[in-house]
Amino acid sequence: MHGTPEQWSQAYLGQAYSDFTALEELAGCEGSANFHSQITMLLQMAWEKLAKAALVRGGSWDPDDLTHKVAAKLASMLTRSEAARNAFGYRTRHDAQRGFLALRDDLQQLERLCPALADRGENAEYPWAQRDPSMTVPVFVVRYPRADLHRNFSSATRAATRLRKDFQVLVKNFDRLFGE
Amino acid sequence: MNERLLETAKQLVKHHHQVETERLCGVHLYEDPGGREIRLLEVIDGSPESEQVLPFRFAPDPDHGVPFPVVIIELSPHEFERMQRGELKLPLGWKEYQDPAWQGFVAELLQARA
């Protein structure tokens, strides 16, 4: 790998924060209701890069290994970290486990909206063909994210709020959790 | 293995087991030739599946009795089987700590889950 783990980690962290800032701008702008799919995409991208910043910092993972399934795995592991429990402000281990597993579940849903993982189904970026359930013979309708994204993380749902808040907490405590 | 590293690993695994009694179904310790970090592989029921092994390295946490960095690989039971078949690769140089006393400690701990 060219470059040090620390350099790669800082680069991923910087880009993750840039993606997050972009989604916050979009979510706060007039007409943000038109940008559900883009906000959802940016949220998935931001979390993926944040998790990769942590992963590459360890020095054992090659950034050339392309994968989108990183963030949910990290969330699953945070349940066992006392430092993470404190950083996220959970008073008890039980609260921390519940909170991090909920984050894990949200991130898994978000990852599935990445086109590479969506198995030609609903995703946040490209149109897809969906079988019309009202027809007994196979009839497919072409759907697209702007109109048809069922799961989106842009409006003020509990999942969207948690994902945005937890992203900021993890960035703020990044060195404390993954530094030397 | 360095005694202090081993003792810290034991305390850490006990803590992980307390937090994840229902989900933790396997623990494997790997040696760091440099003696600087703890390397754990934990098999967790319900762990999200990835296409590869993802070793996350957590910073030392001396406030909670962990003065060493801790590298953790978390695998689902299915991923662990894939790893055993050679389909998923551990990082280069990861060699399992096969000490019977350690394995006995883990077996006894996990029995509390059964």
Interface residues (C-beta under 8 A of the other chain):
Chain A: A54 L55 R57 G58 G59 S60 W61 D65 T67 K69 V70 A72 K73 L74 S76 M77 T79 R80 S81 E82 A83 R93 A96 Q97 R104 L107 Q108 E111 D175 R176 L177 F178 G179 E180
Chain B: H15 H16 Q18 V19 E20 I44 G46 S47 P48 E49 S50 E51 Q52 L54 P55 F56 R57 F58 A59 P60 D61 D63 H64 P69 V71 I72 E74 P91 L92
